[in-house]
Amino acid sequence: MKRKYVSVVTLYDLAGNISPLFIVWDNGVKYKIDRVIQRCPASLFESGGSGIRYTCLFNGQRRYLFLDENKWYIESQS
């Protein structure tokens, strides 16, 4: 799997929780995240350490969105 780094528009609530709202590709196309199904800790073997994996529904697809410290990425098969 290859990492595709993306920009993400987020909401930080008063408790400090992060909710991704939109994914913005490098060409400027913006996709609304319809729903966050799950949020869980994830081991990030390539970079070492850990991050957060969000299981999201957007653009009619179920995809994993990762937050690795302060960078967001989606894993792609290409």
ChimeraX attribute file (.defattr): number of C-alpha atoms within 10 A of each C-alpha:
attribute: neighborCount
match mode: 1-to-1
recipient: residues
	/A:1	8
	/A:2	10
	/A:3	13
	/A:4	15
	/A:5	17
	/A:6	16
	/A:7	15
	/A:8	22
	/A:9	14
	/A:10	13
	/A:11	13
	/A:12	10
	/A:13	9
	/A:14	7
	/A:15	6
	/A:16	8
	/A:17	9
	/A:18	13
	/A:19	17
	/A:20	20
	/A:21	17
	/A:22	17
	/A:23	22
	/A:24	15
	/A:25	14
	/A:26	11
	/A:27	6
	/A:28	9
	/A:29	8
	/A:30	14
	/A:31	14
	/A:32	15
	/A:33	20
	/A:34	16
	/A:35	14
	/A:36	18
	/A:37	11
	/A:38	10
	/A:39	16
	/A:40	10
	/A:41	12
	/A:42	15
	/A:43	13
	/A:44	15
	/A:45	8
	/A:46	6
	/A:47	9
	/A:48	9
	/A:49	11
	/A:50	14
	/A:51	18
	/A:52	17
	/A:53	21
	/A:54	20
	/A:55	17
	/A:56	20
	/A:57	17
	/A:58	17
	/A:59	11
	/A:60	8
	/A:61	10
	/A:62	15
	/A:63	17
	/A:64	17
	/A:65	24
	/A:66	24
	/A:67	21
	/A:68	18
	/A:69	10
	/A:70	6
	/A:71	12
	/A:72	20
	/A:73	19
	/A:74	18
	/A:75	14
	/A:76	11
	/A:77	7
	/A:78	7
